[in-house]
Amino acid sequence: MPQDKKTLPPQHQDVQPGHEGLMDPPPASDAEGYVGSGKLRGKVAIVTGGDSGIGRSVAICFAKEGADVVIVYLNEHQDAAHTIQKVEAQQVRCLALAGDLGEESFAEQVLRSTLETFGRIDVLVNNAAEQHPREKIEDISASQLEQTFRTNFFSMFNLSRLVVPHLPEGGSIVNTTSVTAYRGSAHLLDYASSKGAIVAFTRSLAQQLAKRKIRVNAVAPGPVWTPLIPSTFDEDEVESFGAKVPMARPGQPDEISPSYVFLASRDASYMTGQVLHPNGGEVING
């Protein structure tokens, strides 16, 4: 496939994790075409990274399925306000909590606030992440490595540890890993490594919680047009983002979120320790 294929206008944002309102074109993340059928009616779901991108689309789809939703995000208040409005339009409740999940005290606050507001937790979606491209391993500092794992993996581990005691039988955890965990990424070495850890975590926790009738699965998206992309890559890389997959374009969040609905609902009642791969046609082994 040609390396110079253009899929998007060139653009860059200076601050991670980026703002959806500044993206051109805006991602399809409002789940406009999604039709719910009550698959999560009466449930309460926590969605980290829920202000924008995949997390926003998941939160809105869950709301359309009848769930009350807690969205957790870093500091993108304008994006979060949009998500809240879309979730509440489905006649369910939405709690928004801003803070750094890399801090265990904030994870504890998320748990406490969710239980105080809703009295229960049925679904946890661990989706928050960051990435920092580097061409050589020598360019990855110890502090960057720790920061990447703290956001992408430690926060997921800690929040799951806190939430699991409150999940009922039939409860579900859905983790966001990445295609990079399977095919590798030369310039996202620490990110891909953290996403590989998430695969192992998903499979291992699934085995541990099976006897408690709690399912743990994951989704491994390919290239998806979210705020993380223009806030991570330079203009030239953004311009050709997603061109190398067989479908020759990046995915949209709304094309990824139905995988989370499936895994969170009883439709996936015989699935645990599994990973779904909405990735534009890349063939995955492992």
VEXFIBA-668167 format. One record per residue (C-alpha): residue in one letter; x, y negated, z negated; residue number from 1. Coordinates in nm, 4 decimals. Layout:
VEXFIBA-668167
+------+----------+----------+----------+-----+
! type !        u !        v !        w ! seq !
+------+----------+----------+----------+-----+
!    A !        X !        Y !        Z ! NUM !
...
+------+----------+----------+----------+-----+
END
This chain:
VEXFIBA-668167
+------+----------+----------+----------+-----+
! type !        u !        v !        w ! seq !
+------+----------+----------+----------+-----+
!    M !   0.0000 !   0.0000 !   0.0000 !   1 !
!    P !   0.1421 !  -0.3448 !   0.0839 !   2 !
!    Q !   0.3161 !  -0.5056 !  -0.2131 !   3 !
!    D !   0.2066 !  -0.8569 !  -0.1126 !   4 !
!    K !  -0.1682 !  -0.7958 !  -0.0955 !   5 !
!    K !  -0.3562 !  -1.0874 !  -0.2538 !   6 !
!    T !  -0.6440 !  -1.0079 !  -0.4873 !   7 !
!    L !  -0.6786 !  -1.3261 !  -0.6971 !   8 !
!    P !  -0.5941 !  -1.6985 !  -0.6905 !   9 !
!    P !  -0.2541 !  -1.7659 !  -0.8493 !  10 !
!    Q !  -0.2874 !  -1.8914 !  -1.2077 !  11 !
!    H !  -0.1262 !  -1.8782 !  -1.5503 !  12 !
!    Q !  -0.2254 !  -1.9560 !  -1.9097 !  13 !
!    D !   0.0453 !  -2.0408 !  -2.1592 !  14 !
!    V !  -0.1069 !  -1.8923 !  -2.4745 !  15 !
!    Q !  -0.2026 !  -1.5317 !  -2.5480 !  16 !
!    P !  -0.4493 !  -1.3725 !  -2.5636 !  17 !
!    G !  -0.5904 !  -1.6239 !  -2.3168 !  18 !
!    H !  -0.9292 !  -1.7849 !  -2.2604 !  19 !
!    E !  -1.1925 !  -1.6423 !  -2.0302 !  20 !
!    G !  -1.3456 !  -1.9841 !  -1.9652 !  21 !
!    L !  -1.0267 !  -2.0931 !  -1.7842 !  22 !
!    M !  -1.0093 !  -1.7977 !  -1.5436 !  23 !
!    D !  -1.0672 !  -1.8310 !  -1.1673 !  24 !
!    P !  -1.2768 !  -1.6471 !  -1.0718 !  25 !
!    P !  -1.4453 !  -1.5781 !  -1.4049 !  26 !
!    P !  -1.4517 !  -1.2075 !  -1.4890 !  27 !
!    A !  -1.7747 !  -1.0124 !  -1.4650 !  28 !
!    S !  -1.8092 !  -0.9518 !  -1.8387 !  29 !
!    D !  -2.1674 !  -1.0501 !  -1.9261 !  30 !
!    A !  -2.3138 !  -0.7070 !  -1.8395 !  31 !
!    E !  -2.5755 !  -0.8814 !  -1.6259 !  32 !
!    G !  -2.6646 !  -0.5675 !  -1.4340 !  33 !
!    Y !  -2.6585 !  -0.3300 !  -1.7294 !  34 !
!    V !  -2.9957 !  -0.1892 !  -1.8338 !  35 !
!    G !  -3.0150 !  -0.0434 !  -2.1824 !  36 !
!    S !  -3.2313 !   0.2469 !  -2.2922 !  37 !
!    G !  -3.2078 !   0.2413 !  -2.6717 !  38 !
!    K !  -2.9039 !   0.4695 !  -2.6998 !  39 !
!    L !  -2.7698 !   0.2755 !  -3.0000 !  40 !
!    R !  -3.0936 !   0.1472 !  -3.1486 !  41 !
!    G !  -3.0605 !   0.0831 !  -3.5209 !  42 !
!    K !  -2.6806 !   0.1218 !  -3.5171 !  43 !
!    V !  -2.4129 !  -0.1235 !  -3.6267 !  44 !
!    A !  -2.0961 !  -0.1505 !  -3.4178 !  45 !
!    I !  -1.7681 !  -0.3322 !  -3.4779 !  46 !
!    V !  -1.5884 !  -0.4395 !  -3.1583 !  47 !
!    T !  -1.2391 !  -0.5841 !  -3.1940 !  48 !
!    G !  -1.1247 !  -0.8199 !  -2.9209 !  49 !
!    G !  -1.4968 !  -0.8767 !  -2.8761 !  50 !
!    D !  -1.4864 !  -1.2410 !  -2.7690 !  51 !
!    S !  -1.3982 !  -1.1817 !  -2.4025 !  52 !
!    G !  -1.3041 !  -0.9320 !  -2.1333 !  53 !
!    I !  -1.3751 !  -0.5659 !  -2.1984 !  54 !
!    G !  -1.4679 !  -0.6356 !  -2.5607 !  55 !
!    R !  -1.7310 !  -0.8927 !  -2.4601 !  56 !
!    S !  -1.8873 !  -0.6594 !  -2.2064 !  57 !
!    V !  -1.8901 !  -0.3726 !  -2.4572 !  58 !
!    A !  -2.0538 !  -0.5930 !  -2.7217 !  59 !
!    I !  -2.3277 !  -0.7043 !  -2.4821 !  60 !
!    C !  -2.3901 !  -0.3505 !  -2.3546 !  61 !
!    F !  -2.4145 !  -0.2245 !  -2.7134 !  62 !
!    A !  -2.6633 !  -0.5022 !  -2.7865 !  63 !
!    K !  -2.8661 !  -0.4027 !  -2.4816 !  64 !
!    E !  -2.8700 !  -0.0501 !  -2.6265 !  65 !
!    G !  -3.0159 !  -0.1857 !  -2.9514 !  66 !
!    A !  -2.7104 !  -0.2163 !  -3.1777 !  67 !
!    D !  -2.6286 !  -0.5004 !  -3.4114 !  68 !
!    V !  -2.2733 !  -0.6064 !  -3.3277 !  69 !
!    V !  -1.9745 !  -0.7428 !  -3.5172 !  70 !
!    I !  -1.7222 !  -0.9072 !  -3.2861 !  71 !
!    V !  -1.3708 !  -0.9551 !  -3.4208 !  72 !
!    Y !  -1.1309 !  -1.1900 !  -3.2434 !  73 !
!    L !  -0.8184 !  -1.3979 !  -3.3049 !  74 !
!    N !  -0.9008 !  -1.7654 !  -3.2421 !  75 !
!    E !  -1.0831 !  -1.7993 !  -2.9078 !  76 !
!    H !  -1.3886 !  -1.9675 !  -3.0599 !  77 !
!    Q !  -1.5400 !  -2.0945 !  -2.7351 !  78 !
!    D !  -1.5261 !  -1.7508 !  -2.5734 !  79 !
!    A !  -1.6695 !  -1.5968 !  -2.8898 !  80 !
!    A !  -1.9595 !  -1.8442 !  -2.8930 !  81 !
!    H !  -2.0531 !  -1.7323 !  -2.5417 !  82 !
!    T !  -2.0461 !  -1.3668 !  -2.6467 !  83 !
!    I !  -2.2587 !  -1.4361 !  -2.9555 !  84 !
!    Q !  -2.5193 !  -1.6084 !  -2.7408 !  85 !
!    K !  -2.5328 !  -1.3155 !  -2.4973 !  86 !
!    V !  -2.5555 !  -1.0570 !  -2.7759 !  87 !
!    E !  -2.8265 !  -1.2418 !  -2.9694 !  88 !
!    A !  -3.0274 !  -1.2835 !  -2.6476 !  89 !
!    Q !  -3.0940 !  -0.9094 !  -2.6783 !  90 !
!    Q !  -3.2865 !  -0.9670 !  -3.0034 !  91 !
!    V !  -3.0186 !  -0.8089 !  -3.2203 !  92 !
!    R !  -2.7858 !  -0.9640 !  -3.4765 !  93 !
!    C !  -2.4256 !  -1.0654 !  -3.4145 !  94 !
!    L !  -2.1585 !  -1.1369 !  -3.6740 !  95 !
!    A !  -1.8381 !  -1.3027 !  -3.5489 !  96 !
!    L !  -1.5176 !  -1.2844 !  -3.7534 !  97 !
!    A !  -1.1988 !  -1.4678 !  -3.6549 !  98 !
!    G !  -0.8543 !  -1.3678 !  -3.7787 !  99 !
!    D !  -0.5441 !  -1.1591 !  -3.7212 ! 100 !
!    L !  -0.6105 !  -0.7866 !  -3.7514 ! 101 !
!    G !  -0.2365 !  -0.7383 !  -3.7884 ! 102 !
!    E !  -0.2928 !  -0.8629 !  -4.1435 ! 103 !
!    E !  -0.4392 !  -0.5864 !  -4.3570 ! 104 !
!    S !  -0.6215 !  -0.8400 !  -4.5733 ! 105 !
!    F !  -0.8230 !  -0.9530 !  -4.2697 ! 106 !
!    A !  -0.9115 !  -0.5936 !  -4.1820 ! 107 !
!    E !  -1.0416 !  -0.5583 !  -4.5369 ! 108 !
!    Q !  -1.2454 !  -0.8759 !  -4.4855 ! 109 !
!    V !  -1.3951 !  -0.7320 !  -4.1656 ! 110 !
!    L !  -1.5077 !  -0.4219 !  -4.3531 ! 111 !
!    R !  -1.6444 !  -0.6189 !  -4.6461 ! 112 !
!    S !  -1.8311 !  -0.8737 !  -4.4333 ! 113 !
!    T !  -1.9835 !  -0.6037 !  -4.2124 ! 114 !
!    L !  -2.1149 !  -0.4063 !  -4.5083 ! 115 !
!    E !  -2.2430 !  -0.7193 !  -4.6837 ! 116 !
!    T !  -2.4276 !  -0.8299 !  -4.3678 ! 117 !
!    F !  -2.5571 !  -0.5034 !  -4.2275 ! 118 !
!    G !  -2.5113 !  -0.2424 !  -4.5004 ! 119 !
!    R !  -2.3707 !   0.0191 !  -4.2666 ! 120 !
!    I !  -2.1220 !   0.0951 !  -3.9860 ! 121 !
!    D !  -2.1935 !   0.3504 !  -3.7142 ! 122 !
!    V !  -1.9444 !   0.2705 !  -3.4375 ! 123 !
!    L !  -1.5941 !   0.1251 !  -3.4377 ! 124 !
!    V !  -1.4398 !   0.0060 !  -3.1109 ! 125 !
!    N !  -1.0673 !  -0.0648 !  -3.1491 ! 126 !
!    N !  -0.9945 !  -0.2848 !  -2.8502 ! 127 !
!    A !  -0.7729 !  -0.5809 !  -2.9536 ! 128 !
!    A !  -0.4290 !  -0.5879 !  -2.7874 ! 129 !
!    E !  -0.1415 !  -0.8010 !  -2.6635 ! 130 !
!    Q !   0.1467 !  -0.7503 !  -2.4204 ! 131 !
!    H !   0.4757 !  -0.9227 !  -2.3360 ! 132 !
!    P !   0.6522 !  -0.8290 !  -2.0099 ! 133 !
!    R !   1.0283 !  -0.7817 !  -2.0254 ! 134 !
!    E !   1.2527 !  -0.6531 !  -1.7470 ! 135 !
!    K !   1.5061 !  -0.4751 !  -1.9700 ! 136 !
!    I !   1.4904 !  -0.2904 !  -2.3011 ! 137 !
!    E !   1.7677 !  -0.5208 !  -2.4224 ! 138 !
!    D !   1.5255 !  -0.8114 !  -2.3850 ! 139 !
!    I !   1.2750 !  -0.6637 !  -2.6318 ! 140 !
!    S !   1.3580 !  -0.7979 !  -2.9751 ! 141 !
!    A !   1.2841 !  -0.6138 !  -3.2953 ! 142 !
!    S !   1.0293 !  -0.8826 !  -3.3820 ! 143 !
!    Q !   0.8486 !  -0.8433 !  -3.0467 ! 144 !
!    L !   0.8387 !  -0.4650 !  -3.0860 ! 145 !
!    E !   0.6932 !  -0.4973 !  -3.4338 ! 146 !
!    Q !   0.4407 !  -0.7604 !  -3.3232 ! 147 !
!    T !   0.3185 !  -0.5483 !  -3.0311 ! 148 !
!    F !   0.2721 !  -0.2411 !  -3.2488 ! 149 !
!    R !   0.1195 !  -0.4447 !  -3.5316 ! 150 !
!    T !  -0.1519 !  -0.5802 !  -3.3013 ! 151 !
!    N !  -0.2060 !  -0.2786 !  -3.0771 ! 152 !
!    F !  -0.1553 !   0.0150 !  -3.3121 ! 153 !
!    F !  -0.1121 !  -0.0722 !  -3.6809 ! 154 !
!    S !  -0.4300 !  -0.2810 !  -3.6841 ! 155 !
!    M !  -0.6218 !   0.0047 !  -3.5201 ! 156 !
!    F !  -0.4873 !   0.2548 !  -3.7699 ! 157 !
!    N !  -0.5597 !   0.0315 !  -4.0696 ! 158 !
!    L !  -0.9118 !  -0.0665 !  -3.9623 ! 159 !
!    S !  -0.9986 !   0.2955 !  -3.8867 ! 160 !
!    R !  -0.8653 !   0.4016 !  -4.2261 ! 161 !
!    L !  -1.0889 !   0.1451 !  -4.3932 ! 162 !
!    V !  -1.3999 !   0.2176 !  -4.1845 ! 163 !
!    V !  -1.3948 !   0.5999 !  -4.1771 ! 164 !
!    P !  -1.5255 !   0.6465 !  -4.5340 ! 165 !
!    H !  -1.8332 !   0.4442 !  -4.4362 ! 166 !
!    L !  -1.9132 !   0.6213 !  -4.1085 ! 167 !
!    P !  -2.2073 !   0.8622 !  -4.1289 ! 168 !
!    E !  -2.2308 !   1.2007 !  -3.9643 ! 169 !
!    G !  -2.2705 !   1.1242 !  -3.5941 ! 170 !
!    G !  -2.0552 !   0.8139 !  -3.6264 ! 171 !
!    S !  -1.8071 !   0.7334 !  -3.3534 ! 172 !
!    I !  -1.4715 !   0.5646 !  -3.2986 ! 173 !
!    V !  -1.3691 !   0.4532 !  -2.9489 ! 174 !
!    N !  -1.0129 !   0.3309 !  -2.8947 ! 175 !
!    T !  -0.8749 !   0.1345 !  -2.6007 ! 176 !
!    T !  -0.5546 !   0.2851 !  -2.4650 ! 177 !
!    S !  -0.4241 !   0.2187 !  -2.1116 ! 178 !
!    V !  -0.3227 !   0.3754 !  -1.7845 ! 179 !
!    T !   0.0310 !   0.2704 !  -1.8827 ! 180 !
!    A !   0.0305 !   0.5380 !  -2.1526 ! 181 !
!    Y !   0.0133 !   0.7995 !  -1.8754 ! 182 !
!    R !   0.2126 !   0.6573 !  -1.5841 ! 183 !
!    G !   0.4490 !   0.4342 !  -1.7827 ! 184 !
!    S !   0.5346 !   0.0715 !  -1.7136 ! 185 !
!    A !   0.8933 !  -0.0428 !  -1.6611 ! 186 !
!    H !   0.8213 !  -0.4037 !  -1.7591 ! 187 !
!    L !   0.5735 !  -0.3321 !  -2.0404 ! 188 !
!    L !   0.7850 !  -0.0841 !  -2.2344 ! 189 !
!    D !   0.6696 !  -0.1701 !  -2.5868 ! 190 !
!    Y !   0.3060 !  -0.2153 !  -2.4776 ! 191 !
!    A !   0.2961 !   0.1200 !  -2.2968 ! 192 !
!    S !   0.4574 !   0.2853 !  -2.5972 ! 193 !
!    S !   0.1922 !   0.1448 !  -2.8298 ! 194 !
!    K !  -0.0785 !   0.2678 !  -2.5943 ! 195 !
!    G !   0.0783 !   0.6144 !  -2.5911 ! 196 !
!    A !   0.0632 !   0.6114 !  -2.9707 ! 197 !
!    I !  -0.3090 !   0.5369 !  -2.9434 ! 198 !
!    V !  -0.3626 !   0.8509 !  -2.7338 ! 199 !
!    A !  -0.1886 !   1.0654 !  -2.9963 ! 200 !
!    F !  -0.3796 !   0.8871 !  -3.2739 ! 201 !
!    T !  -0.7108 !   0.9488 !  -3.0973 ! 202 !
!    R !  -0.6478 !   1.3185 !  -3.0452 ! 203 !
!    S !  -0.5171 !   1.3716 !  -3.3984 ! 204 !
!    L !  -0.7879 !   1.1755 !  -3.5795 ! 205 !
!    A !  -1.0513 !   1.3550 !  -3.3705 ! 206 !
!    Q !  -0.9261 !   1.6879 !  -3.5033 ! 207 !
!    Q !  -0.9207 !   1.5570 !  -3.8593 ! 208 !
!    L !  -1.2729 !   1.4126 !  -3.8504 ! 209 !
!    A !  -1.4466 !   1.6871 !  -3.6513 ! 210 !
!    K !  -1.5509 !   1.8706 !  -3.9682 ! 211 !
!    R !  -1.7078 !   1.5439 !  -4.0906 ! 212 !
!    K !  -1.9032 !   1.5242 !  -3.7636 ! 213 !
!    I !  -1.7413 !   1.1951 !  -3.6632 ! 214 !
!    R !  -1.6199 !   1.1746 !  -3.3042 ! 215 !
!    V !  -1.3050 !   0.9909 !  -3.1910 ! 216 !
!    N !  -1.2405 !   0.9202 !  -2.8228 ! 217 !
!    A !  -1.0649 !   0.6625 !  -2.6069 ! 218 !
!    V !  -1.0830 !   0.4737 !  -2.2793 ! 219 !
!    A !  -0.7720 !   0.4161 !  -2.0650 ! 220 !
!    P !  -0.8500 !   0.1313 !  -1.8253 ! 221 !
!    G !  -0.6376 !   0.0589 !  -1.5224 ! 222 !
!    P !  -0.5815 !  -0.3029 !  -1.4108 ! 223 !
!    V !  -0.8776 !  -0.5098 !  -1.5320 ! 224 !
!    W !  -0.9375 !  -0.8826 !  -1.4833 ! 225 !
!    T !  -0.9351 !  -1.0116 !  -1.8420 ! 226 !
!    P !  -0.7791 !  -1.3174 !  -2.0127 ! 227 !
!    L !  -0.4774 !  -1.1068 !  -2.1078 ! 228 !
!    I !  -0.3678 !  -1.1037 !  -1.7421 ! 229 !
!    P !  -0.3208 !  -1.4767 !  -1.6652 ! 230 !
!    S !  -0.1836 !  -1.5288 !  -2.0156 ! 231 !
!    T !   0.0728 !  -1.2501 !  -1.9637 ! 232 !
!    F !   0.1955 !  -1.2700 !  -1.6048 ! 233 !
!    D !   0.3231 !  -1.5479 !  -1.3802 ! 234 !
!    E !   0.1223 !  -1.6850 !  -1.0893 ! 235 !
!    D !   0.2696 !  -1.4540 !  -0.8250 ! 236 !
!    E !   0.1995 !  -1.1409 !  -1.0307 ! 237 !
!    V !  -0.1559 !  -1.2527 !  -1.1005 ! 238 !
!    E !  -0.2127 !  -1.3154 !  -0.7301 ! 239 !
!    S !  -0.1443 !  -0.9491 !  -0.6457 ! 240 !
!    F !  -0.2803 !  -0.7985 !  -0.9676 ! 241 !
!    G !  -0.4514 !  -0.4638 !  -0.9099 ! 242 !
!    A !  -0.3497 !  -0.4387 !  -0.5442 ! 243 !
!    K !  -0.1508 !  -0.1173 !  -0.5870 ! 244 !
!    V !  -0.4315 !   0.1102 !  -0.7083 ! 245 !
!    P !  -0.6210 !   0.3132 !  -0.4455 ! 246 !
!    M !  -0.9239 !   0.0822 !  -0.4679 ! 247 !
!    A !  -0.6849 !  -0.2103 !  -0.3958 ! 248 !
!    R !  -0.8340 !  -0.4504 !  -0.6503 ! 249 !
!    P !  -0.8538 !  -0.5059 !  -1.0245 ! 250 !
!    G !  -1.1545 !  -0.3748 !  -1.2097 ! 251 !
!    Q !  -1.4056 !  -0.5969 !  -1.3877 ! 252 !
!    P !  -1.4901 !  -0.5585 !  -1.7577 ! 253 !
!    D !  -1.8472 !  -0.4665 !  -1.6644 ! 254 !
!    E !  -1.7086 !  -0.1675 !  -1.4737 ! 255 !
!    I !  -1.5298 !  -0.0430 !  -1.7856 ! 256 !
!    S !  -1.7818 !  -0.1002 !  -2.0653 ! 257 !
!    P !  -2.0265 !   0.1808 !  -1.9718 ! 258 !
!    S !  -1.7532 !   0.4288 !  -2.0664 ! 259 !
!    Y !  -1.7662 !   0.2906 !  -2.4214 ! 260 !
!    V !  -2.1449 !   0.3166 !  -2.4349 ! 261 !
!    F !  -2.1255 !   0.6787 !  -2.3267 ! 262 !
!    L !  -1.8607 !   0.7699 !  -2.5842 ! 263 !
!    A !  -2.0388 !   0.5830 !  -2.8651 ! 264 !
!    S !  -2.3762 !   0.7433 !  -2.7991 ! 265 !
!    R !  -2.5222 !   1.0904 !  -2.8393 ! 266 !
!    D !  -2.4709 !   1.1423 !  -2.4655 ! 267 !
!    A !  -2.1117 !   1.2321 !  -2.5619 ! 268 !
!    S !  -2.2099 !   1.4491 !  -2.8599 ! 269 !
!    Y !  -1.9807 !   1.7347 !  -2.7470 ! 270 !
!    M !  -1.6813 !   1.5130 !  -2.6734 ! 271 !
!    T !  -1.4069 !   1.4278 !  -2.9201 ! 272 !
!    G !  -1.0343 !   1.3730 !  -2.8759 ! 273 !
!    Q !  -1.0923 !   1.2833 !  -2.5104 ! 274 !
!    V !  -0.9873 !   0.9907 !  -2.2891 ! 275 !
!    L !  -1.1903 !   0.8458 !  -2.0010 ! 276 !
!    H !  -0.9976 !   0.6886 !  -1.7116 ! 277 !
!    P !  -1.1761 !   0.4039 !  -1.5282 ! 278 !
!    N !  -0.8659 !   0.2966 !  -1.3357 ! 279 !
!    G !  -0.9458 !   0.2324 !  -0.9693 ! 280 !
!    G !  -0.8421 !   0.5772 !  -0.8501 ! 281 !
!    E !  -0.5014 !   0.6428 !  -1.0052 ! 282 !
!    V !  -0.4417 !   1.0145 !  -1.0520 ! 283 !
!    I !  -0.3530 !   1.0847 !  -1.4147 ! 284 !
!    N !  -0.1797 !   1.3901 !  -1.5587 ! 285 !
!    G !  -0.1744 !   1.4645 !  -1.9288 ! 286 !
+------+----------+----------+----------+-----+
END
